[in-house]
Amino acid sequence: MSQGEKNRRVERDGGRVDRRVRRSRRAIIEAFDRLIMDEPIDQISVSLIAREADVDRKTFYQHFGSIDGLLDAIAEDVVSELLDKVERTTRASSDGSEPRPLRSFLAALTEHLSKNLLLGQRYCEHVPSELLLEHLARPLVRQCVDRGFVGEDIPDDELGMLLAYGLGGLFSLYRWWLLSDRRLTIAEVMQLACQLVESGVPSFMEGGARPGSL
C-alpha cells in the first residue's frame, strides 16, 4: 500500500484524525504546489518543502515518508476526486440510458484541469512525464477495481496493460494541450479524447471529425 493510500484511509477512518494533522498535511501539499510552480522536482528537497509549509522535517516524514510518498498522496487525492465525480454522475443517470463511465471520467478530468491550468502546466513542465504517469496509474488501477468500474475477473497483467495504454494516451493528449498554444478549448480536447478512446485513431482519420462536430 502506498503512503498516499495509507494517509487517505486514515483520514477516512471515522473522522478520528485531529484537525491539526489534516491542516499540516494540506499545508505541505500546498507548499509543494507553490514550489513546483517555479522549480523542477529534482531541485525540491524535503527541507525546502518543510520550510515553505512552516512545519519541521519530522512532520513531513510522519505524513509522507518521502517526496515520492508525497506524490503518491497527491495522485491518490486527484484520482479519488475524479472517480467520486464519476460515481455521482453514473448514479444520477435517470433517463434510462446506459452509464458511460469513460465520458464521466473525461468530464471530471476536464473540470479538474480547468480549476488551475497554470499549476497543471507547471507539473507537466517540472515533473518527468513517466513519473507523473507512474504515480497516477497505481491508484487509478486499484480504485477502478475497488469501485467496480472494471471486472474483478480481468487478470492483473491485462488490466494494467489496458489502463496503461488508455491512461498513457490521455495523459499525453492533455499534456500536449497544456503545453500548446491552446487554440483548442479544453472541452474540445475532451471531445477528441472521447472519440480516440472509444473509436480509435481510424475513426478520427477516416471520418474527418473535428471538435464541435461530435
mmCIF file of the C-alpha atoms, coordinates in Angstrom:
data_MODEL
# 
_entry.id   MODEL 
# 
loop_
_atom_site.group_PDB 
_atom_site.id 
_atom_site.type_symbol 
_atom_site.label_atom_id 
_atom_site.label_alt_id 
_atom_site.label_comp_id 
_atom_site.label_asym_id 
_atom_site.label_entity_id 
_atom_site.label_seq_id 
_atom_site.pdbx_PDB_ins_code 
_atom_site.Cartn_x 
_atom_site.Cartn_y 
_atom_site.Cartn_z 
_atom_site.occupancy 
_atom_site.B_iso_or_equiv 
_atom_site.pdbx_formal_charge 
_atom_site.auth_seq_id 
_atom_site.auth_comp_id 
_atom_site.auth_asym_id 
_atom_site.auth_atom_id 
_atom_site.pdbx_PDB_model_num 
ATOM 1   C CA . MET A 1 1   ? 0.000   0.000   0.000   1.00 0.00 ? 1   MET A CA 1 
ATOM 2   C CA . SER A 1 2   ? 1.400   3.395   -0.976  1.00 0.00 ? 2   SER A CA 1 
ATOM 3   C CA . GLN A 1 3   ? 1.967   6.144   1.564   1.00 0.00 ? 3   GLN A CA 1 
ATOM 4   C CA . GLY A 1 4   ? -0.724  8.196   -0.138  1.00 0.00 ? 4   GLY A CA 1 
ATOM 5   C CA . GLU A 1 5   ? -3.294  5.421   0.207   1.00 0.00 ? 5   GLU A CA 1 
ATOM 6   C CA . LYS A 1 6   ? -2.410  4.946   3.880   1.00 0.00 ? 6   LYS A CA 1 
ATOM 7   C CA . ASN A 1 7   ? -2.905  8.645   4.524   1.00 0.00 ? 7   ASN A CA 1 
ATOM 8   C CA . ARG A 1 8   ? -6.207  8.663   2.664   1.00 0.00 ? 8   ARG A CA 1 
ATOM 9   C CA . ARG A 1 9   ? -7.562  5.694   4.598   1.00 0.00 ? 9   ARG A CA 1 
ATOM 10  C CA . VAL A 1 10  ? -6.510  7.151   7.918   1.00 0.00 ? 10  VAL A CA 1 
ATOM 11  C CA . GLU A 1 11  ? -8.312  10.400  7.122   1.00 0.00 ? 11  GLU A CA 1 
ATOM 12  C CA . ARG A 1 12  ? -11.499 8.478   6.278   1.00 0.00 ? 12  ARG A CA 1 
ATOM 13  C CA . ASP A 1 13  ? -11.358 6.286   9.387   1.00 0.00 ? 13  ASP A CA 1 
ATOM 14  C CA . GLY A 1 14  ? -14.258 7.553   11.436  1.00 0.00 ? 14  GLY A CA 1 
ATOM 15  C CA . GLY A 1 15  ? -13.104 11.159  11.454  1.00 0.00 ? 15  GLY A CA 1 
ATOM 16  C CA . ARG A 1 16  ? -10.581 10.398  14.179  1.00 0.00 ? 16  ARG A CA 1 
ATOM 17  C CA . VAL A 1 17  ? -7.780  12.412  12.632  1.00 0.00 ? 17  VAL A CA 1 
ATOM 18  C CA . ASP A 1 18  ? -7.032  15.601  14.505  1.00 0.00 ? 18  ASP A CA 1 
ATOM 19  C CA . ARG A 1 19  ? -7.749  18.785  12.596  1.00 0.00 ? 19  ARG A CA 1 
ATOM 20  C CA . ARG A 1 20  ? -4.158  19.867  13.116  1.00 0.00 ? 20  ARG A CA 1 
ATOM 21  C CA . VAL A 1 21  ? -2.982  16.738  11.312  1.00 0.00 ? 21  VAL A CA 1 
ATOM 22  C CA . ARG A 1 22  ? -5.218  17.440  8.328   1.00 0.00 ? 22  ARG A CA 1 
ATOM 23  C CA . ARG A 1 23  ? -4.162  21.068  8.350   1.00 0.00 ? 23  ARG A CA 1 
ATOM 24  C CA . SER A 1 24  ? -0.434  20.288  8.353   1.00 0.00 ? 24  SER A CA 1 
ATOM 25  C CA . ARG A 1 25  ? -0.908  17.659  5.616   1.00 0.00 ? 25  ARG A CA 1 
ATOM 26  C CA . ARG A 1 26  ? -2.738  20.180  3.461   1.00 0.00 ? 26  ARG A CA 1 
ATOM 27  C CA . ALA A 1 27  ? -0.110  22.845  4.185   1.00 0.00 ? 27  ALA A CA 1 
ATOM 28  C CA . ILE A 1 28  ? 2.630   20.511  2.938   1.00 0.00 ? 28  ILE A CA 1 
ATOM 29  C CA . ILE A 1 29  ? 0.781   19.683  -0.279  1.00 0.00 ? 29  ILE A CA 1 
ATOM 30  C CA . GLU A 1 30  ? 0.038   23.353  -0.939  1.00 0.00 ? 30  GLU A CA 1 
ATOM 31  C CA . ALA A 1 31  ? 3.679   24.232  -0.242  1.00 0.00 ? 31  ALA A CA 1 
ATOM 32  C CA . PHE A 1 32  ? 4.784   21.642  -2.797  1.00 0.00 ? 32  PHE A CA 1 
ATOM 33  C CA . ASP A 1 33  ? 2.333   23.086  -5.341  1.00 0.00 ? 33  ASP A CA 1 
ATOM 34  C CA . ARG A 1 34  ? 3.817   26.544  -4.828  1.00 0.00 ? 34  ARG A CA 1 
ATOM 35  C CA . LEU A 1 35  ? 7.353   25.262  -5.209  1.00 0.00 ? 35  LEU A CA 1 
ATOM 36  C CA . ILE A 1 36  ? 6.604   23.231  -8.336  1.00 0.00 ? 36  ILE A CA 1 
ATOM 37  C CA . MET A 1 37  ? 5.380   26.420  -9.985  1.00 0.00 ? 37  MET A CA 1 
ATOM 38  C CA . ASP A 1 38  ? 8.989   27.644  -10.133 1.00 0.00 ? 38  ASP A CA 1 
ATOM 39  C CA . GLU A 1 39  ? 11.304  24.660  -9.620  1.00 0.00 ? 39  GLU A CA 1 
ATOM 40  C CA . PRO A 1 40  ? 11.801  21.275  -11.288 1.00 0.00 ? 40  PRO A CA 1 
ATOM 41  C CA . ILE A 1 41  ? 11.117  18.424  -8.910  1.00 0.00 ? 41  ILE A CA 1 
ATOM 42  C CA . ASP A 1 42  ? 14.766  17.389  -8.683  1.00 0.00 ? 42  ASP A CA 1 
ATOM 43  C CA . GLN A 1 43  ? 15.524  20.807  -7.161  1.00 0.00 ? 43  GLN A CA 1 
ATOM 44  C CA . ILE A 1 44  ? 12.883  20.448  -4.432  1.00 0.00 ? 44  ILE A CA 1 
ATOM 45  C CA . SER A 1 45  ? 14.024  18.905  -1.158  1.00 0.00 ? 45  SER A CA 1 
ATOM 46  C CA . VAL A 1 46  ? 12.171  17.837  1.964   1.00 0.00 ? 46  VAL A CA 1 
ATOM 47  C CA . SER A 1 47  ? 13.795  20.731  3.832   1.00 0.00 ? 47  SER A CA 1 
ATOM 48  C CA . LEU A 1 48  ? 12.588  23.199  1.225   1.00 0.00 ? 48  LEU A CA 1 
ATOM 49  C CA . ILE A 1 49  ? 9.022   21.869  1.375   1.00 0.00 ? 49  ILE A CA 1 
ATOM 50  C CA . ALA A 1 50  ? 9.005   21.885  5.186   1.00 0.00 ? 50  ALA A CA 1 
ATOM 51  C CA . ARG A 1 51  ? 10.278  25.463  5.297   1.00 0.00 ? 51  ARG A CA 1 
ATOM 52  C CA . GLU A 1 52  ? 7.684   26.596  2.741   1.00 0.00 ? 52  GLU A CA 1 
ATOM 53  C CA . ALA A 1 53  ? 4.914   24.840  4.697   1.00 0.00 ? 53  ALA A CA 1 
ATOM 54  C CA . ASP A 1 54  ? 6.184   26.196  8.034   1.00 0.00 ? 54  ASP A CA 1 
ATOM 55  C CA . VAL A 1 55  ? 6.496   22.709  9.531   1.00 0.00 ? 55  VAL A CA 1 
ATOM 56  C CA . ASP A 1 56  ? 9.510   20.722  10.640  1.00 0.00 ? 56  ASP A CA 1 
ATOM 57  C CA . ARG A 1 57  ? 11.027  17.852  8.680   1.00 0.00 ? 57  ARG A CA 1 
ATOM 58  C CA . LYS A 1 58  ? 9.730   15.325  11.202  1.00 0.00 ? 58  LYS A CA 1 
ATOM 59  C CA . THR A 1 59  ? 6.161   16.372  10.452  1.00 0.00 ? 59  THR A CA 1 
ATOM 60  C CA . PHE A 1 60  ? 6.768   15.928  6.733   1.00 0.00 ? 60  PHE A CA 1 
ATOM 61  C CA . TYR A 1 61  ? 8.181   12.425  7.240   1.00 0.00 ? 61  TYR A CA 1 
ATOM 62  C CA . GLN A 1 62  ? 5.305   11.460  9.532   1.00 0.00 ? 62  GLN A CA 1 
ATOM 63  C CA . HIS A 1 63  ? 2.807   12.351  6.814   1.00 0.00 ? 63  HIS A CA 1 
ATOM 64  C CA . PHE A 1 64  ? 4.526   11.224  3.637   1.00 0.00 ? 64  PHE A CA 1 
ATOM 65  C CA . GLY A 1 65  ? 7.815   9.454   4.339   1.00 0.00 ? 65  GLY A CA 1 
ATOM 66  C CA . SER A 1 66  ? 9.489   10.909  1.244   1.00 0.00 ? 66  SER A CA 1 
ATOM 67  C CA . ILE A 1 67  ? 8.845   13.160  -1.745  1.00 0.00 ? 67  ILE A CA 1 
ATOM 68  C CA . ASP A 1 68  ? 7.838   10.002  -3.610  1.00 0.00 ? 68  ASP A CA 1 
ATOM 69  C CA . GLY A 1 69  ? 5.250   9.390   -0.882  1.00 0.00 ? 69  GLY A CA 1 
ATOM 70  C CA . LEU A 1 70  ? 4.041   12.963  -1.248  1.00 0.00 ? 70  LEU A CA 1 
ATOM 71  C CA . LEU A 1 71  ? 3.489   12.407  -4.978  1.00 0.00 ? 71  LEU A CA 1 
ATOM 72  C CA . ASP A 1 72  ? 1.605   9.217   -4.132  1.00 0.00 ? 72  ASP A CA 1 
ATOM 73  C CA . ALA A 1 73  ? -0.674  11.167  -1.795  1.00 0.00 ? 73  ALA A CA 1 
ATOM 74  C CA . ILE A 1 74  ? -1.301  13.913  -4.360  1.00 0.00 ? 74  ILE A CA 1 
ATOM 75  C CA . ALA A 1 75  ? -2.106  11.323  -7.036  1.00 0.00 ? 75  ALA A CA 1 
ATOM 76  C CA . GLU A 1 76  ? -4.382  9.440   -4.635  1.00 0.00 ? 76  GLU A CA 1 
ATOM 77  C CA . ASP A 1 77  ? -6.306  12.647  -3.894  1.00 0.00 ? 77  ASP A CA 1 
ATOM 78  C CA . VAL A 1 78  ? -6.658  13.521  -7.588  1.00 0.00 ? 78  VAL A CA 1 
ATOM 79  C CA . VAL A 1 79  ? -7.843  10.043  -8.607  1.00 0.00 ? 79  VAL A CA 1 
ATOM 80  C CA . SER A 1 80  ? -10.288 9.876   -5.675  1.00 0.00 ? 80  SER A CA 1 
ATOM 81  C CA . GLU A 1 81  ? -11.760 13.257  -6.593  1.00 0.00 ? 81  GLU A CA 1 
ATOM 82  C CA . LEU A 1 82  ? -12.177 12.247  -10.239 1.00 0.00 ? 82  LEU A CA 1 
ATOM 83  C CA . LEU A 1 83  ? -13.716 8.843   -9.544  1.00 0.00 ? 83  LEU A CA 1 
ATOM 84  C CA . ASP A 1 84  ? -16.009 10.253  -6.847  1.00 0.00 ? 84  ASP A CA 1 
ATOM 85  C CA . LYS A 1 85  ? -17.464 12.501  -9.551  1.00 0.00 ? 85  LYS A CA 1 
ATOM 86  C CA . VAL A 1 86  ? -17.740 9.579   -11.970 1.00 0.00 ? 86  VAL A CA 1 
ATOM 87  C CA . GLU A 1 87  ? -19.710 7.588   -9.392  1.00 0.00 ? 87  GLU A CA 1 
ATOM 88  C CA . ARG A 1 88  ? -22.046 10.506  -8.703  1.00 0.00 ? 88  ARG A CA 1 
ATOM 89  C CA . THR A 1 89  ? -22.617 11.070  -12.424 1.00 0.00 ? 89  THR A CA 1 
ATOM 90  C CA . THR A 1 90  ? -23.307 7.434   -13.249 1.00 0.00 ? 90  THR A CA 1 
ATOM 91  C CA . ARG A 1 91  ? -25.685 7.070   -10.284 1.00 0.00 ? 91  ARG A CA 1 
ATOM 92  C CA . ALA A 1 92  ? -27.543 10.209  -11.366 1.00 0.00 ? 92  ALA A CA 1 
ATOM 93  C CA . SER A 1 93  ? -28.373 8.767   -14.817 1.00 0.00 ? 93  SER A CA 1 
ATOM 94  C CA . SER A 1 94  ? -32.137 8.722   -14.524 1.00 0.00 ? 94  SER A CA 1 
ATOM 95  C CA . ASP A 1 95  ? -33.119 8.769   -18.218 1.00 0.00 ? 95  ASP A CA 1 
ATOM 96  C CA . GLY A 1 96  ? -32.657 5.031   -18.642 1.00 0.00 ? 96  GLY A CA 1 
ATOM 97  C CA . SER A 1 97  ? -29.517 5.414   -20.740 1.00 0.00 ? 97  SER A CA 1 
ATOM 98  C CA . GLU A 1 98  ? -26.547 3.218   -20.049 1.00 0.00 ? 98  GLU A CA 1 
ATOM 99  C CA . PRO A 1 99  ? -23.978 4.899   -17.774 1.00 0.00 ? 99  PRO A CA 1 
ATOM 100 C CA . ARG A 1 100 ? -20.804 5.938   -19.581 1.00 0.00 ? 100 ARG A CA 1 
ATOM 101 C CA . PRO A 1 101 ? -18.025 5.988   -17.007 1.00 0.00 ? 101 PRO A CA 1 
ATOM 102 C CA . LEU A 1 102 ? -15.385 6.923   -19.584 1.00 0.00 ? 102 LEU A CA 1 
ATOM 103 C CA . ARG A 1 103 ? -17.138 10.106  -20.636 1.00 0.00 ? 103 ARG A CA 1 
ATOM 104 C CA . SER A 1 104 ? -17.860 10.907  -16.995 1.00 0.00 ? 104 SER A CA 1 
ATOM 105 C CA . PHE A 1 105 ? -14.170 10.431  -16.179 1.00 0.00 ? 105 PHE A CA 1 
ATOM 106 C CA . LEU A 1 106 ? -13.056 12.698  -19.014 1.00 0.00 ? 106 LEU A CA 1 
ATOM 107 C CA . ALA A 1 107 ? -15.583 15.342  -17.984 1.00 0.00 ? 107 ALA A CA 1 
ATOM 108 C CA . ALA A 1 108 ? -14.320 15.173  -14.395 1.00 0.00 ? 108 ALA A CA 1 
ATOM 109 C CA . LEU A 1 109 ? -10.722 15.395  -15.632 1.00 0.00 ? 109 LEU A CA 1 
ATOM 110 C CA . THR A 1 110 ? -11.586 18.418  -17.749 1.00 0.00 ? 110 THR A CA 1 
ATOM 111 C CA . GLU A 1 111 ? -13.221 20.135  -14.776 1.00 0.00 ? 111 GLU A CA 1 
ATOM 112 C CA . HIS A 1 112 ? -10.213 19.332  -12.578 1.00 0.00 ? 112 HIS A CA 1 
ATOM 113 C CA . LEU A 1 113 ? -7.728  20.738  -15.094 1.00 0.00 ? 113 LEU A CA 1 
ATOM 114 C CA . SER A 1 114 ? -9.840  23.840  -15.632 1.00 0.00 ? 114 SER A CA 1 
ATOM 115 C CA . LYS A 1 115 ? -9.571  24.776  -11.952 1.00 0.00 ? 115 LYS A CA 1 
ATOM 116 C CA . ASN A 1 116 ? -5.886  25.647  -12.235 1.00 0.00 ? 116 ASN A CA 1 
ATOM 117 C CA . LEU A 1 117 ? -4.457  25.389  -15.731 1.00 0.00 ? 117 LEU A CA 1 
ATOM 118 C CA . LEU A 1 118 ? -1.189  27.061  -14.793 1.00 0.00 ? 118 LEU A CA 1 
ATOM 119 C CA . LEU A 1 119 ? -0.486  24.576  -11.995 1.00 0.00 ? 119 LEU A CA 1 
ATOM 120 C CA . GLY A 1 120 ? -1.229  21.686  -14.338 1.00 0.00 ? 120 GLY A CA 1 
ATOM 121 C CA . GLN A 1 121 ? 1.152   23.147  -16.888 1.00 0.00 ? 121 GLN A CA 1 
ATOM 122 C CA . ARG A 1 122 ? 3.915   23.518  -14.285 1.00 0.00 ? 122 ARG A CA 1 
ATOM 123 C CA . TYR A 1 123 ? 3.504   19.896  -13.195 1.00 0.00 ? 123 TYR A CA 1 
ATOM 124 C CA . CYS A 1 124 ? 3.930   18.867  -16.836 1.00 0.00 ? 124 CYS A CA 1 
ATOM 125 C CA . GLU A 1 125 ? 6.991   21.081  -17.206 1.00 0.00 ? 125 GLU A CA 1 
ATOM 126 C CA . HIS A 1 126 ? 8.700   20.311  -13.897 1.00 0.00 ? 126 HIS A CA 1 
ATOM 127 C CA . VAL A 1 127 ? 7.885   16.641  -13.243 1.00 0.00 ? 127 VAL A CA 1 
ATOM 128 C CA . PRO A 1 128 ? 9.024   13.980  -15.748 1.00 0.00 ? 128 PRO A CA 1 
ATOM 129 C CA . SER A 1 129 ? 6.006   12.607  -17.614 1.00 0.00 ? 129 SER A CA 1 
ATOM 130 C CA . GLU A 1 130 ? 6.853   8.988   -16.830 1.00 0.00 ? 130 GLU A CA 1 
ATOM 131 C CA . LEU A 1 131 ? 6.990   9.823   -13.116 1.00 0.00 ? 131 LEU A CA 1 
ATOM 132 C CA . LEU A 1 132 ? 3.607   11.559  -13.178 1.00 0.00 ? 132 LEU A CA 1 
ATOM 133 C CA . LEU A 1 133 ? 2.074   8.688   -15.116 1.00 0.00 ? 133 LEU A CA 1 
ATOM 134 C CA . GLU A 1 134 ? 3.526   6.102   -12.745 1.00 0.00 ? 134 GLU A CA 1 
ATOM 135 C CA . HIS A 1 135 ? 2.073   7.798   -9.675  1.00 0.00 ? 135 HIS A CA 1 
ATOM 136 C CA . LEU A 1 136 ? -1.344  8.323   -11.281 1.00 0.00 ? 136 LEU A CA 1 
ATOM 137 C CA . ALA A 1 137 ? -1.620  4.810   -12.702 1.00 0.00 ? 137 ALA A CA 1 
ATOM 138 C CA . ARG A 1 138 ? -1.307  2.955   -9.394  1.00 0.00 ? 138 ARG A CA 1 
ATOM 139 C CA . PRO A 1 139 ? -4.311  4.494   -7.601  1.00 0.00 ? 139 PRO A CA 1 
ATOM 140 C CA . LEU A 1 140 ? -6.325  4.573   -10.820 1.00 0.00 ? 140 LEU A CA 1 
ATOM 141 C CA . VAL A 1 141 ? -5.964  0.834   -11.404 1.00 0.00 ? 141 VAL A CA 1 
ATOM 142 C CA . ARG A 1 142 ? -6.717  -0.012  -7.780  1.00 0.00 ? 142 ARG A CA 1 
ATOM 143 C CA . GLN A 1 143 ? -9.687  2.314   -7.417  1.00 0.00 ? 143 GLN A CA 1 
ATOM 144 C CA . CYS A 1 144 ? -11.237 1.317   -10.750 1.00 0.00 ? 144 CYS A CA 1 
ATOM 145 C CA . VAL A 1 145 ? -11.315 -2.270  -9.488  1.00 0.00 ? 145 VAL A CA 1 
ATOM 146 C CA . ASP A 1 146 ? -12.465 -1.347  -5.969  1.00 0.00 ? 146 ASP A CA 1 
ATOM 147 C CA . ARG A 1 147 ? -15.317 0.786   -7.292  1.00 0.00 ? 147 ARG A CA 1 
ATOM 148 C CA . GLY A 1 148 ? -16.463 -1.803  -9.838  1.00 0.00 ? 148 GLY A CA 1 
ATOM 149 C CA . PHE A 1 149 ? -15.650 0.167   -12.983 1.00 0.00 ? 149 PHE A CA 1 
ATOM 150 C CA . VAL A 1 150 ? -13.824 -2.890  -14.348 1.00 0.00 ? 150 VAL A CA 1 
ATOM 151 C CA . GLY A 1 151 ? -14.488 -6.559  -13.738 1.00 0.00 ? 151 GLY A CA 1 
ATOM 152 C CA . GLU A 1 152 ? -12.557 -8.299  -10.999 1.00 0.00 ? 152 GLU A CA 1 
ATOM 153 C CA . ASP A 1 153 ? -12.114 -11.304 -13.293 1.00 0.00 ? 153 ASP A CA 1 
ATOM 154 C CA . ILE A 1 154 ? -9.733  -9.402  -15.578 1.00 0.00 ? 154 ILE A CA 1 
ATOM 155 C CA . PRO A 1 155 ? -6.175  -10.628 -14.891 1.00 0.00 ? 155 PRO A CA 1 
ATOM 156 C CA . ASP A 1 156 ? -3.979  -8.025  -13.222 1.00 0.00 ? 156 ASP A CA 1 
ATOM 157 C CA . ASP A 1 157 ? -1.472  -8.023  -16.070 1.00 0.00 ? 157 ASP A CA 1 
ATOM 158 C CA . GLU A 1 158 ? -4.165  -7.413  -18.692 1.00 0.00 ? 158 GLU A CA 1 
ATOM 159 C CA . LEU A 1 159 ? -5.849  -4.721  -16.613 1.00 0.00 ? 159 LEU A CA 1 
ATOM 160 C CA . GLY A 1 160 ? -2.538  -2.966  -16.030 1.00 0.00 ? 160 GLY A CA 1 
ATOM 161 C CA . MET A 1 161 ? -1.749  -3.112  -19.738 1.00 0.00 ? 161 MET A CA 1 
ATOM 162 C CA . LEU A 1 162 ? -5.160  -1.771  -20.799 1.00 0.00 ? 162 LEU A CA 1 
ATOM 163 C CA . LEU A 1 163 ? -5.167  1.080   -18.310 1.00 0.00 ? 163 LEU A CA 1 
ATOM 164 C CA . ALA A 1 164 ? -1.536  1.922   -19.075 1.00 0.00 ? 164 ALA A CA 1 
ATOM 165 C CA . TYR A 1 165 ? -2.459  2.195   -22.742 1.00 0.00 ? 165 TYR A CA 1 
ATOM 166 C CA . GLY A 1 166 ? -5.573  4.287   -22.136 1.00 0.00 ? 166 GLY A CA 1 
ATOM 167 C CA . LEU A 1 167 ? -4.132  6.475   -19.394 1.00 0.00 ? 167 LEU A CA 1 
ATOM 168 C CA . GLY A 1 168 ? -0.873  6.968   -21.280 1.00 0.00 ? 168 GLY A CA 1 
ATOM 169 C CA . GLY A 1 169 ? -2.735  8.232   -24.334 1.00 0.00 ? 169 GLY A CA 1 
ATOM 170 C CA . LEU A 1 170 ? -5.000  10.525  -22.331 1.00 0.00 ? 170 LEU A CA 1 
ATOM 171 C CA . PHE A 1 171 ? -2.102  11.874  -20.303 1.00 0.00 ? 171 PHE A CA 1 
ATOM 172 C CA . SER A 1 172 ? -0.085  12.587  -23.446 1.00 0.00 ? 172 SER A CA 1 
ATOM 173 C CA . LEU A 1 173 ? -3.036  14.338  -25.071 1.00 0.00 ? 173 LEU A CA 1 
ATOM 174 C CA . TYR A 1 174 ? -3.783  16.574  -22.110 1.00 0.00 ? 174 TYR A CA 1 
ATOM 175 C CA . ARG A 1 175 ? -0.059  17.250  -21.575 1.00 0.00 ? 175 ARG A CA 1 
ATOM 176 C CA . TRP A 1 176 ? 0.258   18.252  -25.218 1.00 0.00 ? 176 TRP A CA 1 
ATOM 177 C CA . TRP A 1 177 ? -2.675  20.637  -24.800 1.00 0.00 ? 177 TRP A CA 1 
ATOM 178 C CA . LEU A 1 178 ? -1.346  22.185  -21.573 1.00 0.00 ? 178 LEU A CA 1 
ATOM 179 C CA . LEU A 1 179 ? 1.988   22.928  -23.232 1.00 0.00 ? 179 LEU A CA 1 
ATOM 180 C CA . SER A 1 180 ? 0.486   24.095  -26.551 1.00 0.00 ? 180 SER A CA 1 
ATOM 181 C CA . ASP A 1 181 ? -0.848  27.486  -27.590 1.00 0.00 ? 181 ASP A CA 1 
ATOM 182 C CA . ARG A 1 182 ? -4.326  26.169  -26.652 1.00 0.00 ? 182 ARG A CA 1 
ATOM 183 C CA . ARG A 1 183 ? -6.154  27.132  -29.817 1.00 0.00 ? 183 ARG A CA 1 
ATOM 184 C CA . LEU A 1 184 ? -8.470  24.254  -28.904 1.00 0.00 ? 184 LEU A CA 1 
ATOM 185 C CA . THR A 1 185 ? -10.560 24.637  -25.782 1.00 0.00 ? 185 THR A CA 1 
ATOM 186 C CA . ILE A 1 186 ? -10.293 22.071  -23.001 1.00 0.00 ? 186 ILE A CA 1 
ATOM 187 C CA . ALA A 1 187 ? -13.843 20.936  -23.859 1.00 0.00 ? 187 ALA A CA 1 
ATOM 188 C CA . GLU A 1 188 ? -12.798 20.319  -27.473 1.00 0.00 ? 188 GLU A CA 1 
ATOM 189 C CA . VAL A 1 189 ? -9.817  18.306  -26.280 1.00 0.00 ? 189 VAL A CA 1 
ATOM 190 C CA . MET A 1 190 ? -12.192 16.218  -24.155 1.00 0.00 ? 190 MET A CA 1 
ATOM 191 C CA . GLN A 1 191 ? -14.337 15.521  -27.222 1.00 0.00 ? 191 GLN A CA 1 
ATOM 192 C CA . LEU A 1 192 ? -11.289 14.351  -29.139 1.00 0.00 ? 192 LEU A CA 1 
ATOM 193 C CA . ALA A 1 193 ? -10.176 12.196  -26.220 1.00 0.00 ? 193 ALA A CA 1 
ATOM 194 C CA . CYS A 1 194 ? -13.600 10.513  -26.071 1.00 0.00 ? 194 CYS A CA 1 
ATOM 195 C CA . GLN A 1 195 ? -13.531 9.743   -29.779 1.00 0.00 ? 195 GLN A CA 1 
ATOM 196 C CA . LEU A 1 196 ? -9.967  8.460   -29.757 1.00 0.00 ? 196 LEU A CA 1 
ATOM 197 C CA . VAL A 1 197 ? -10.505 6.188   -26.753 1.00 0.00 ? 197 VAL A CA 1 
ATOM 198 C CA . GLU A 1 198 ? -13.940 4.894   -27.743 1.00 0.00 ? 198 GLU A CA 1 
ATOM 199 C CA . SER A 1 199 ? -13.448 4.516   -31.504 1.00 0.00 ? 199 SER A CA 1 
ATOM 200 C CA . GLY A 1 200 ? -9.711  4.631   -32.083 1.00 0.00 ? 200 GLY A CA 1 
ATOM 201 C CA . VAL A 1 201 ? -7.483  6.622   -34.418 1.00 0.00 ? 201 VAL A CA 1 
ATOM 202 C CA . PRO A 1 202 ? -9.038  5.254   -37.659 1.00 0.00 ? 202 PRO A CA 1 
ATOM 203 C CA . SER A 1 203 ? -12.427 6.797   -36.849 1.00 0.00 ? 203 SER A CA 1 
ATOM 204 C CA . PHE A 1 204 ? -10.773 10.167  -36.435 1.00 0.00 ? 204 PHE A CA 1 
ATOM 205 C CA . MET A 1 205 ? -8.619  9.918   -39.553 1.00 0.00 ? 205 MET A CA 1 
ATOM 206 C CA . GLU A 1 206 ? -11.241 8.408   -41.838 1.00 0.00 ? 206 GLU A CA 1 
ATOM 207 C CA . GLY A 1 207 ? -14.267 10.273  -40.542 1.00 0.00 ? 207 GLY A CA 1 
ATOM 208 C CA . GLY A 1 208 ? -12.572 13.635  -40.557 1.00 0.00 ? 208 GLY A CA 1 
ATOM 209 C CA . ALA A 1 209 ? -14.274 14.538  -37.304 1.00 0.00 ? 209 ALA A CA 1 
ATOM 210 C CA . ARG A 1 210 ? -13.149 17.735  -35.660 1.00 0.00 ? 210 ARG A CA 1 
ATOM 211 C CA . PRO A 1 211 ? -14.004 19.429  -32.371 1.00 0.00 ? 211 PRO A CA 1 
ATOM 212 C CA . GLY A 1 212 ? -17.564 20.689  -32.464 1.00 0.00 ? 212 GLY A CA 1 
ATOM 213 C CA . SER A 1 213 ? -18.704 18.048  -34.961 1.00 0.00 ? 213 SER A CA 1 
ATOM 214 C CA . LEU A 1 214 ? -19.019 15.168  -32.466 1.00 0.00 ? 214 LEU A CA 1 
# 
